[in-house]
Amino acid sequence: MKLQLDTKSIMIGFLSAALLISAFSFKNDSSGNGGKYQTSMGERGIIILDTETGAYIINTDATNSGWRKGNFENTFKVSKDNLDRK
């Protein structure tokens, strides 16, 4: 059996392999970089965010009784109303 490879066949093979590898490397994941809940802690307190609904709880003092609930949609609406009043 005689094996002959020409440049055109080699290029088609490499391009087919690259296309196949790139097709399998894509993920259909809409969650981004993290799970449903994300936590952030800073000098002024702790916030836990539900990334799917926009709801959050925040604690600005270091006690268990200082937790407050909120929703980013309502917070944005109130802050927008406050800006319009100025």
MOPAC internal coordinates of N, CA, C and O (Angstrom, degrees):
PM7 1SCF
backbone

  N    0.0000 0     0.00 0     0.00 0    0    0    0
  C    1.4470 1     0.00 0     0.00 0    1    0    0
  C    1.5220 1   108.18 1     0.00 0    2    1    0
  O    1.2310 1   121.68 1   -53.56 1    3    2    1
  N    1.2848 1   114.39 1   126.44 1    3    2    1
  C    1.4551 1   120.37 1  -179.28 1    5    3    2
  C    1.5295 1   108.74 1  -101.19 1    6    5    3
  O    1.2310 1   120.61 1   -51.41 1    7    6    5
  N    1.3264 1   116.44 1   128.59 1    7    6    5
  C    1.4581 1   122.35 1  -177.37 1    9    7    6
  C    1.5152 1   109.14 1  -107.02 1   10    9    7
  O    1.2310 1   121.14 1   -59.10 1   11   10    9
  N    1.3113 1   115.42 1   120.90 1   11   10    9
  C    1.4644 1   120.14 1   178.21 1   13   11   10
  C    1.5191 1   109.01 1  -122.28 1   14   13   11
  O    1.2310 1   120.51 1   -50.75 1   15   14   13
  N    1.3021 1   116.63 1   129.25 1   15   14   13
  C    1.4619 1   122.60 1   176.15 1   17   15   14
  C    1.5167 1   108.42 1  -120.52 1   18   17   15
  O    1.2310 1   120.88 1   -54.32 1   19   18   17
  N    1.2847 1   115.93 1   125.68 1   19   18   17
  C    1.4543 1   119.34 1   174.35 1   21   19   18
  C    1.5263 1   109.44 1  -107.40 1   22   21   19
  O    1.2310 1   120.45 1   -11.19 1   23   22   21
  N    1.3055 1   116.74 1   168.81 1   23   22   21
  C    1.4677 1   122.07 1  -175.71 1   25   23   22
  C    1.5203 1   111.62 1   -61.92 1   26   25   23
  O    1.2310 1   120.28 1   141.07 1   27   26   25
  N    1.3138 1   117.07 1   -38.93 1   27   26   25
  C    1.4688 1   120.82 1  -178.63 1   29   27   26
  C    1.5362 1   110.98 1   -63.21 1   30   29   27
  O    1.2310 1   120.02 1   137.01 1   31   30   29
  N    1.3109 1   117.56 1   -42.99 1   31   30   29
  C    1.4651 1   120.79 1   179.64 1   33   31   30
  C    1.5253 1   111.53 1   -66.54 1   34   33   31
  O    1.2310 1   120.37 1   140.21 1   35   34   33
  N    1.3201 1   116.89 1   -39.79 1   35   34   33
  C    1.4697 1   120.67 1   178.33 1   37   35   34
  C    1.5168 1   110.61 1   -63.91 1   38   37   35
  O    1.2310 1   119.95 1   136.27 1   39   38   37
  N    1.3292 1   117.69 1   -43.73 1   39   38   37
  C    1.4724 1   121.54 1   179.50 1   41   39   38
  C    1.5235 1   111.13 1   -64.36 1   42   41   39
  O    1.2310 1   119.79 1   138.15 1   43   42   41
  N    1.3026 1   118.00 1   -41.85 1   43   42   41
  C    1.4695 1   121.51 1   178.20 1   45   43   42
  C    1.5244 1   109.74 1   -63.15 1   46   45   43
  O    1.2310 1   119.92 1   139.43 1   47   46   45
  N    1.3128 1   117.76 1   -40.57 1   47   46   45
  C    1.4602 1   121.37 1   178.51 1   49   47   46
  C    1.5190 1   112.28 1   -64.14 1   50   49   47
  O    1.2310 1   120.46 1   133.33 1   51   50   49
  N    1.3417 1   116.72 1   -46.67 1   51   50   49
  C    1.4670 1   119.91 1   178.67 1   53   51   50
  C    1.5314 1   111.85 1   -63.62 1   54   53   51
  O    1.2310 1   120.03 1   137.41 1   55   54   53
  N    1.3125 1   117.55 1   -42.59 1   55   54   53
  C    1.4677 1   120.46 1   179.92 1   57   55   54
  C    1.5290 1   111.27 1   -66.52 1   58   57   55
  O    1.2310 1   120.43 1   141.29 1   59   58   57
  N    1.3302 1   116.78 1   -38.71 1   59   58   57
  C    1.4692 1   119.63 1   177.22 1   61   59   58
  C    1.5272 1   111.11 1   -64.40 1   62   61   59
  O    1.2310 1   120.59 1   138.41 1   63   62   61
  N    1.3357 1   116.48 1   -41.59 1   63   62   61
  C    1.4622 1   119.91 1   178.55 1   65   63   62
  C    1.5256 1   111.01 1   -65.57 1   66   65   63
  O    1.2310 1   120.07 1   138.09 1   67   66   65
  N    1.3260 1   117.47 1   -41.91 1   67   66   65
  C    1.4668 1   120.93 1   178.77 1   69   67   66
  C    1.5199 1   111.10 1   -63.53 1   70   69   67
  O    1.2310 1   120.33 1   138.89 1   71   70   69
  N    1.3233 1   116.97 1   -41.11 1   71   70   69
  C    1.4660 1   120.85 1   178.05 1   73   71   70
  C    1.5217 1   111.14 1   -64.25 1   74   73   71
  O    1.2310 1   120.53 1   137.89 1   75   74   73
  N    1.3005 1   116.59 1   -42.11 1   75   74   73
  C    1.4613 1   120.83 1   179.07 1   77   75   74
  C    1.5213 1   111.58 1   -65.06 1   78   77   75
  O    1.2310 1   119.96 1   136.39 1   79   78   77
  N    1.3102 1   117.68 1   -43.61 1   79   78   77
  C    1.4694 1   121.73 1   179.49 1   81   79   78
  C    1.5223 1   110.63 1   -65.00 1   82   81   79
  O    1.2310 1   120.00 1   136.72 1   83   82   81
  N    1.3321 1   117.60 1   -43.28 1   83   82   81
  C    1.4668 1   119.47 1  -179.57 1   85   83   82
  C    1.5241 1   111.65 1   -68.70 1   86   85   83
  O    1.2310 1   119.87 1   147.67 1   87   86   85
  N    1.3374 1   117.85 1   -32.33 1   87   86   85
  C    1.4659 1   120.26 1   178.51 1   89   87   86
  C    1.5237 1   111.32 1   -66.93 1   90   89   87
  O    1.2310 1   120.10 1   143.62 1   91   90   89
  N    1.3195 1   117.41 1   -36.38 1   91   90   89
  C    1.4614 1   120.30 1   179.74 1   93   91   90
  C    1.5237 1   113.15 1   -82.57 1   94   93   91
  O    1.2310 1   119.89 1   166.08 1   95   94   93
  N    1.3114 1   117.82 1   -13.92 1   95   94   93
  C    1.4654 1   119.41 1  -177.21 1   97   95   94
  C    1.5169 1   113.15 1   -84.53 1   98   97   95
  O    1.2310 1   119.17 1   163.56 1   99   98   97
  N    1.3252 1   119.18 1   -16.44 1   99   98   97
  C    1.4569 1   121.26 1   179.83 1  101   99   98
  C    1.5156 1   110.50 1   -77.99 1  102  101   99
  O    1.2310 1   121.25 1   -40.03 1  103  102  101
  N    1.3453 1   115.21 1   139.97 1  103  102  101
  C    1.4598 1   121.00 1   178.10 1  105  103  102
  C    1.5177 1   108.59 1  -112.05 1  106  105  103
  O    1.2310 1   120.66 1   -35.22 1  107  106  105
  N    1.2900 1   116.34 1   144.78 1  107  106  105
  C    1.4528 1   121.65 1   175.27 1  109  107  106
  C    1.5225 1   107.58 1  -102.94 1  110  109  107
  O    1.2310 1   120.81 1  -110.12 1  111  110  109
  N    1.3314 1   116.05 1    69.88 1  111  110  109
  C    1.4573 1   121.92 1  -175.52 1  113  111  110
  C    1.5161 1   108.33 1  -123.33 1  114  113  111
  O    1.2310 1   119.96 1   -64.86 1  115  114  113
  N    1.3118 1   117.67 1   115.14 1  115  114  113
  C    1.4594 1   121.00 1  -176.88 1  117  115  114
  C    1.5246 1   113.28 1   -93.00 1  118  117  115
  O    1.2310 1   120.16 1   177.91 1  119  118  117
  N    1.3330 1   117.30 1    -2.09 1  119  118  117
  C    1.4572 1   118.79 1  -176.63 1  121  119  118
  C    1.5216 1   113.58 1   -75.89 1  122  121  119
  O    1.2310 1   119.95 1   163.23 1  123  122  121
  N    1.3207 1   117.69 1   -16.77 1  123  122  121
  C    1.4468 1   119.58 1   177.90 1  125  123  122
  C    1.5016 1   112.49 1    77.87 1  126  125  123
  O    1.2310 1   120.24 1    45.52 1  127  126  125
  N    1.3212 1   117.14 1  -134.48 1  127  126  125
  C    1.4584 1   120.55 1  -174.58 1  129  127  126
  C    1.5162 1   110.91 1  -107.55 1  130  129  127
  O    1.2310 1   119.83 1  -109.55 1  131  130  129
  N    1.2591 1   117.92 1    70.45 1  131  130  129
  C    1.4532 1   120.10 1   177.45 1  133  131  130
  C    1.5024 1   110.96 1   152.65 1  134  133  131
  O    1.2310 1   121.61 1     2.97 1  135  134  133
  N    1.2972 1   114.53 1  -177.03 1  135  134  133
  C    1.4499 1   120.45 1  -179.01 1  137  135  134
  C    1.5145 1   111.84 1   -95.40 1  138  137  135
  O    1.2310 1   121.32 1    23.08 1  139  138  137
  N    1.2962 1   115.09 1  -156.92 1  139  138  137
  C    1.4549 1   120.98 1  -178.43 1  141  139  138
  C    1.5208 1   110.94 1   -71.58 1  142  141  139
  O    1.2310 1   119.87 1   144.48 1  143  142  141
  N    1.3157 1   117.85 1   -35.52 1  143  142  141
  C    1.4598 1   121.63 1  -177.56 1  145  143  142
  C    1.5230 1   109.91 1  -111.35 1  146  145  143
  O    1.2310 1   120.91 1   -43.38 1  147  146  145
  N    1.3301 1   115.86 1   136.62 1  147  146  145
  C    1.4548 1   121.57 1   175.28 1  149  147  146
  C    1.5196 1   108.53 1  -126.60 1  150  149  147
  O    1.2310 1   121.21 1   -39.70 1  151  150  149
  N    1.3170 1   115.28 1   140.30 1  151  150  149
  C    1.4638 1   121.83 1  -178.04 1  153  151  150
  C    1.5121 1   109.38 1  -117.91 1  154  153  151
  O    1.2310 1   121.29 1   -40.75 1  155  154  153
  N    1.3268 1   115.14 1   139.25 1  155  154  153
  C    1.4517 1   120.45 1   175.59 1  157  155  154
  C    1.5164 1   108.33 1  -134.62 1  158  157  155
  O    1.2310 1   120.88 1   -44.99 1  159  158  157
  N    1.3315 1   115.93 1   135.01 1  159  158  157
  C    1.4506 1   121.10 1  -179.08 1  161  159  158
  C    1.5209 1   108.44 1  -126.04 1  162  161  159
  O    1.2310 1   120.96 1   -48.16 1  163  162  161
  N    1.3193 1   115.78 1   131.84 1  163  162  161
  C    1.4529 1   121.05 1   179.02 1  165  163  162
  C    1.5134 1   111.14 1  -138.15 1  166  165  163
  O    1.2310 1   120.97 1    12.29 1  167  166  165
  N    1.3128 1   115.76 1  -167.71 1  167  166  165
  C    1.4621 1   120.66 1  -178.80 1  169  167  166
  C    1.5254 1   112.14 1   -66.94 1  170  169  167
  O    1.2310 1   120.28 1   151.82 1  171  170  169
  N    1.3209 1   117.07 1   -28.18 1  171  170  169
  C    1.4653 1   120.58 1  -175.26 1  173  171  170
  C    1.5160 1   113.94 1   -96.44 1  174  173  171
  O    1.2310 1   119.65 1   179.14 1  175  174  173
  N    1.3530 1   118.28 1    -0.86 1  175  174  173
  C    1.4544 1   118.86 1   176.90 1  177  175  174
  C    1.5133 1   112.89 1   144.95 1  178  177  175
  O    1.2310 1   121.63 1    15.14 1  179  178  177
  N    1.3303 1   114.49 1  -164.86 1  179  178  177
  C    1.4586 1   123.27 1  -176.83 1  181  179  178
  C    1.5221 1   108.35 1  -123.98 1  182  181  179
  O    1.2310 1   120.64 1   -40.15 1  183  182  181
  N    1.3445 1   116.39 1   139.85 1  183  182  181
  C    1.4571 1   120.99 1   174.21 1  185  183  182
  C    1.5202 1   108.39 1  -131.22 1  186  185  183
  O    1.2310 1   120.76 1   -43.71 1  187  186  185
  N    1.3377 1   116.16 1   136.29 1  187  186  185
  C    1.4620 1   122.76 1   176.10 1  189  187  186
  C    1.5158 1   106.16 1  -118.64 1  190  189  187
  O    1.2310 1   120.83 1   -58.23 1  191  190  189
  N    1.3387 1   116.02 1   121.77 1  191  190  189
  C    1.4590 1   123.03 1  -173.44 1  193  191  190
  C    1.5190 1   110.68 1  -112.98 1  194  193  191
  O    1.2310 1   120.54 1   -46.44 1  195  194  193
  N    1.3382 1   116.58 1   133.56 1  195  194  193
  C    1.4549 1   122.69 1   169.88 1  197  195  194
  C    1.5282 1   105.87 1   -89.82 1  198  197  195
  O    1.2310 1   119.87 1   -71.93 1  199  198  197
  N    1.3206 1   117.86 1   108.07 1  199  198  197
  C    1.4617 1   121.29 1  -172.28 1  201  199  198
  C    1.5178 1   113.03 1   -71.56 1  202  201  199
  O    1.2310 1   119.31 1   162.95 1  203  202  201
  N    1.3221 1   118.91 1   -17.05 1  203  202  201
  C    1.4604 1   121.14 1   180.00 1  205  203  202
  C    1.5260 1   112.02 1   -83.84 1  206  205  203
  O    1.2310 1   120.04 1   141.42 1  207  206  205
  N    1.3278 1   117.53 1   -38.58 1  207  206  205
  C    1.4623 1   120.44 1  -175.28 1  209  207  206
  C    1.5181 1   113.60 1  -105.01 1  210  209  207
  O    1.2310 1   119.52 1   160.32 1  211  210  209
  N    1.3315 1   118.52 1   -19.68 1  211  210  209
  C    1.4610 1   121.63 1  -176.66 1  213  211  210
  C    1.5173 1   113.51 1    86.35 1  214  213  211
  O    1.2310 1   120.23 1  -178.51 1  215  214  213
  N    1.3290 1   117.16 1     1.49 1  215  214  213
  C    1.4667 1   120.47 1   177.87 1  217  215  214
  C    1.5224 1   109.18 1   -75.97 1  218  217  215
  O    1.2310 1   120.81 1   -30.70 1  219  218  217
  N    1.3104 1   116.05 1   149.30 1  219  218  217
  C    1.4613 1   120.07 1   178.73 1  221  219  218
  C    1.5140 1   110.35 1  -146.19 1  222  221  219
  O    1.2310 1   121.44 1   -19.60 1  223  222  221
  N    1.3324 1   114.85 1   160.40 1  223  222  221
  C    1.4590 1   121.77 1   168.81 1  225  223  222
  C    1.5196 1   106.15 1  -126.02 1  226  225  223
  O    1.2310 1   121.16 1   -36.56 1  227  226  225
  N    1.3204 1   115.39 1   143.44 1  227  226  225
  C    1.4595 1   120.69 1  -175.08 1  229  227  226
  C    1.5134 1   108.95 1  -135.08 1  230  229  227
  O    1.2310 1   120.99 1   -34.40 1  231  230  229
  N    1.3231 1   115.71 1   145.60 1  231  230  229
  C    1.4572 1   121.90 1   177.48 1  233  231  230
  C    1.5231 1   107.01 1  -135.37 1  234  233  231
  O    1.2310 1   120.61 1   -66.41 1  235  234  233
  N    1.3203 1   116.43 1   113.59 1  235  234  233
  C    1.4584 1   120.49 1  -178.80 1  237  235  234
  C    1.5201 1   112.95 1   -95.82 1  238  237  235
  O    1.2310 1   120.05 1   167.11 1  239  238  237
  N    1.3218 1   117.50 1   -12.89 1  239  238  237
  C    1.4597 1   119.82 1   172.00 1  241  239  238
  C    1.5225 1   107.95 1  -117.29 1  242  241  239
  O    1.2310 1   119.59 1   -16.60 1  243  242  241
  N    1.2805 1   118.38 1   163.40 1  243  242  241
  C    1.4626 1   122.17 1  -171.37 1  245  243  242
  C    1.5209 1   113.12 1   -88.96 1  246  245  243
  O    1.2310 1   119.96 1  -143.92 1  247  246  245
  N    1.3278 1   117.67 1    36.08 1  247  246  245
  C    1.4603 1   120.05 1   178.84 1  249  247  246
  C    1.5233 1   109.45 1  -115.68 1  250  249  247
  O    1.2310 1   120.83 1   -21.08 1  251  250  249
  N    1.3194 1   116.02 1   158.92 1  251  250  249
  C    1.4542 1   119.84 1   177.87 1  253  251  250
  C    1.5230 1   112.11 1   -74.10 1  254  253  251
  O    1.2310 1   119.48 1   161.66 1  255  254  253
  N    1.3132 1   118.60 1   -18.34 1  255  254  253
  C    1.4651 1   120.75 1  -178.79 1  257  255  254
  C    1.5285 1   112.21 1   -90.23 1  258  257  255
  O    1.2310 1   119.57 1  -179.86 1  259  258  257
  N    1.3292 1   118.42 1     0.14 1  259  258  257
  C    1.4549 1   121.26 1  -176.67 1  261  259  258
  C    1.5142 1   115.27 1   -93.44 1  262  261  259
  O    1.2310 1   119.33 1  -169.34 1  263  262  261
  N    1.3397 1   118.87 1    10.66 1  263  262  261
  C    1.4572 1   121.36 1  -177.69 1  265  263  262
  C    1.5283 1   110.80 1   -77.77 1  266  265  263
  O    1.2310 1   120.91 1   -45.51 1  267  266  265
  N    1.3269 1   115.86 1   134.49 1  267  266  265
  C    1.4723 1   122.00 1   177.10 1  269  267  266
  C    1.5188 1   108.95 1  -126.83 1  270  269  267
  O    1.2310 1   120.62 1   -36.87 1  271  270  269
  N    1.3489 1   116.42 1   143.13 1  271  270  269
  C    1.4593 1   122.10 1   179.28 1  273  271  270
  C    1.5238 1   109.74 1   -92.73 1  274  273  271
  O    1.2310 1   121.13 1   -24.62 1  275  274  273
  N    1.3184 1   115.45 1   155.38 1  275  274  273
  C    1.4478 1   120.54 1   175.95 1  277  275  274
  C    1.5115 1   110.88 1  -160.69 1  278  277  275
  O    1.2310 1   121.10 1    -5.44 1  279  278  277
  N    1.3248 1   115.50 1   174.56 1  279  278  277
  C    1.4498 1   122.65 1   178.53 1  281  279  278
  C    1.5234 1   107.22 1  -142.45 1  282  281  279
  O    1.2310 1   119.84 1   -50.77 1  283  282  281
  N    1.3241 1   117.92 1   129.23 1  283  282  281
  C    1.4515 1   120.68 1  -175.58 1  285  283  282
  C    1.5266 1   112.75 1   -62.34 1  286  285  283
  O    1.2310 1   119.91 1   147.28 1  287  286  285
  N    1.3246 1   117.78 1   -32.72 1  287  286  285
  C    1.4696 1   119.71 1   179.33 1  289  287  286
  C    1.5260 1   110.30 1   -64.57 1  290  289  287
  O    1.2310 1   120.20 1   134.31 1  291  290  289
  N    1.3265 1   117.22 1   -45.69 1  291  290  289
  C    1.4615 1   120.56 1   178.28 1  293  291  290
  C    1.5267 1   111.79 1   -68.30 1  294  293  291
  O    1.2310 1   120.49 1   140.14 1  295  294  293
  N    1.3314 1   116.66 1   -39.86 1  295  294  293
  C    1.4613 1   120.43 1   179.18 1  297  295  294
  C    1.5145 1   110.63 1   -62.56 1  298  297  295
  O    1.2310 1   120.05 1   137.72 1  299  298  297
  N    1.3324 1   117.52 1   -42.28 1  299  298  297
  C    1.4581 1   121.45 1   178.65 1  301  299  298
  C    1.5296 1   110.69 1   -64.36 1  302  301  299
  O    1.2310 1   120.65 1   139.12 1  303  302  301
  N    1.3300 1   116.37 1   -40.88 1  303  302  301
  C    1.4619 1   120.64 1   179.89 1  305  303  302
  C    1.5269 1   110.82 1   -63.36 1  306  305  303
  O    1.2310 1   120.24 1   135.30 1  307  306  305
  N    1.3263 1   117.14 1   -44.70 1  307  306  305
  C    1.4632 1   121.51 1  -179.87 1  309  307  306
  C    1.5205 1   110.49 1   -66.36 1  310  309  307
  O    1.2310 1   120.00 1   136.62 1  311  310  309
  N    1.3337 1   117.60 1   -43.38 1  311  310  309
  C    1.4630 1   119.40 1  -179.31 1  313  311  310
  C    1.5205 1   110.92 1   -67.61 1  314  313  311
  O    1.2310 1   119.95 1   146.16 1  315  314  313
  N    1.3296 1   117.70 1   -33.84 1  315  314  313
  C    1.4550 1   120.72 1   177.06 1  317  315  314
  C    1.5357 1   109.76 1   -67.27 1  318  317  315
  O    1.2310 1   120.59 1   138.71 1  319  318  317
  N    1.3395 1   116.48 1   -41.29 1  319  318  317
  C    1.4675 1   119.79 1   176.66 1  321  319  318
  C    1.5171 1   111.36 1   -62.55 1  322  321  319
  O    1.2310 1   120.37 1   139.96 1  323  322  321
  N    1.3388 1   116.89 1   -40.04 1  323  322  321
  C    1.4540 1   120.82 1   178.97 1  325  323  322
  C    1.5305 1   111.73 1   -64.48 1  326  325  323
  O    1.2310 1   120.49 1   144.17 1  327  326  325
  N    1.3234 1   116.67 1   -35.83 1  327  326  325
  C    1.4603 1   120.17 1   179.05 1  329  327  326
  C    1.5306 1   111.08 1   -69.60 1  330  329  327
  O    1.2310 1   120.70 1   145.08 1  331  330  329
  N    1.3505 1   116.26 1   -34.92 1  331  330  329
  C    1.4617 1   119.83 1   179.85 1  333  331  330
  C    1.5289 1   112.83 1   -69.60 1  334  333  331
  O    1.2310 1   120.32 1   156.00 1  335  334  333
  N    1.3158 1   116.99 1   -24.00 1  335  334  333
  C    1.4737 1   121.07 1  -176.83 1  337  335  334
  C    1.5071 1   112.41 1   -78.38 1  338  337  335
  O    1.2310 1   119.14 1   161.26 1  339  338  337
  N    1.3163 1   119.24 1   -18.74 1  339  338  337
  C    1.4648 1   122.19 1  -175.71 1  341  339  338
  C    1.4953 1   111.96 1   -70.67 1  342  341  339
  O    1.2310 1   120.10 1   180.00 1  343  342  341

